Amino acid sequence: MLNSEYDYDVAILGAGTAGMAAYREVAKHSNKVRLIDGGPLGTTCARVGCMPSKLLIAAADAAHEARHGDLFGIRIADVEVDGSAVMARVRNERDRFVGFVNEAINDFPEEHLIRQNAQLIDDHTLELDDGNRITANSIVIATGSRPNVPEAFEKAGDRLIVNDDVFDWKDLPKSVAVFGAGVIGLELGQALHRLGVKIHLFGHGGDVGPLSDPDLIAYGRKTFENEFPCHFDAKTEITREGDAVSIRWSQGSDSGKEEFDYLLAATGRIPNLDKIGLDNTSLILDDRGAPNVDPKSMRAETEDSSLSSIFVTGDLTGPPLLHEAADEGRIAGENAIRYPHIYRRARRTGLGVVFSDPQIAIAGRSYNELTKANIKFSHGEVSFEDQGRARVIGKNIGLLRVYGEDDTGRLLGAEMIGPAAEHMGHLLAWAIESNLTVSEVLLRPFYHPVLEEGLRSALRDLNAKLSFGPNPPLRCIDCGPGS
């Protein structure tokens, strides 16, 4: 029985992917729910994330393929990129996706949506922008994230932009310095390069996207450096010279100075936790002001270890991935409406994809996660440089590693940079979710000739190292089952 002393059963801060998922769960059981958001609606994914970035990448890939038909004897004399037309399609399709999300919100009962910001006064009380206060038996915090902009970048002045700004361009600029070699930096940097924009990518620490396997990181560096200027661990100096941003860098023997129209800060995202009054609650907060959250119930921990009435979800608890935000929102919502009775739910197998070319995917547990957990594991690998179908389609750049548990032969995870990684990542995640051993995965059908035969080669290599199968042939072109 819910507590009737409060105005509402559940109040949800944030109407993004996680907040909407939480709302839908709560609304199944109660009409006493309020979804509170004073910012732009439409979700980060649709407005400034997944969808507009993929639109830009699609245009970039089309230009790249048109320029590189010589391998197949196809020659296009002149490839012209119409920047205005490219960005018009990005904006128009972006607005269409945002419209779909807003239509969904418009279908919610009008009284359920409060278009104001709110601050926590205590564990059950929220103060709105207009000064009014509301109370709720439980609260879901799903306030999302925003681009992280280091203070040093402010030297670029009005030439400093974040990825949100890119998708409102009316035309493509001539040059951009991209800071950050994570998912956003790799995707946007390579796309802009392929669309004819002068690009330099600056990273820190040598990382390449989410990869953690040292050999895959090295392969990734070499791959992207071969296409456009990348400095994965450079010391930089930023100055403003007239209307341009000047970047001086040094990385071993690699040093130089260039001027750019813009500095794009693609240095990750930070959770929107600093203006919602968490200090007024009983929650345990870390040095960054973030609460401790149980990932299987989304319940935040309190200082006295009591059962918290606050649930935290979405970008606030991990990487900004839509499918994870939706899952977490659902869990938070079903527990918020049942509070104080909560349930812990098993989380789905992790899956992350970078839509660079070649793509990057991580399924299950990464090399770094397995190593930190002191799990005894072996790896199998395959290079796509000689893989049959990859060579046929001219996409023969890539390396895949799969990880299996030494004692049981279970498939635990994989990291990959290569063709069709978005699809191979799904296959691997499904196999890991099904708790299959490497031997059991190898019993599944593999068609010929397909890129997935490369995955089979990696699994065979792993199975032999685990001593659950014979050594694979030293060299073959997508050998069949009888090889």
Sequence and secondary structure as in RCSB ss.txt:
>XXXX:A:sequence
MLNSEYDYDVAILGAGTAGMAAYREVAKHSNKVRLIDGGPLGTTCARVGCMPSKLLIAAADAAHEARHGDLFGIR
IADVEVDGSAVMARVRNERDRFVGFVNEAINDFPEEHLIRQNAQLIDDHTLELDDGNRITANSIVIATGSRPNVP
EAFEKAGDRLIVNDDVFDWKDLPKSVAVFGAGVIGLELGQALHRLGVKIHLFGHGGDVGPLSDPDLIAYGRKTFE
NEFPCHFDAKTEITREGDAVSIRWSQGSDSGKEEFDYLLAATGRIPNLDKIGLDNTSLILDDRGAPNVDPKSMRA
ETEDSSLSSIFVTGDLTGPPLLHEAADEGRIAGENAIRYPHIYRRARRTGLGVVFSDPQIAIAGRSYNELTKANI
KFSHGEVSFEDQGRARVIGKNIGLLRVYGEDDTGRLLGAEMIGPAAEHMGHLLAWAIESNLTVSEVLLRPFYHPV
LEEGLRSALRDLNAKLSFGPNPPLRCIDCGPGS
>XXXX:A:secstr
   TTSSEEEEEE  SHHHHHHHHHHHTT S EEEE  S  S HHHHHSHHHHHHHHHHHHHHHHHHT GGGT  
 S     HHHHHHHHHHHHHHHHHHHHHHHHTS GGGEE S EEEEETTEEEETTS EEEEEEEEE   EEE   
GGGGGGGGGEEEHHHHTT SS  SEEEEE  SHHHHHHHHHHHHTT EEEEE STT  TT  SHHHHHHHHHHHH
TTS EETT EEEEEEETTEEEEEEEETTEEEEEEESEEEE S EEES TTTTGGGSSB B TTS B B TTT BB
 BTT    SEEE GGGSSS  HHHHHHHHHHHHHHHHHTTS         EEEE SSSEEEEEES HHHHHHTT 
 EEEEEEESSS HHHHHTT    EEEEEEETTT BEEEEEEEETTHHHHHHHHHHHHHTT BHHHHHTS   TT 
THHHHHHHHHHHHHHTTSS    SS SS  TT 
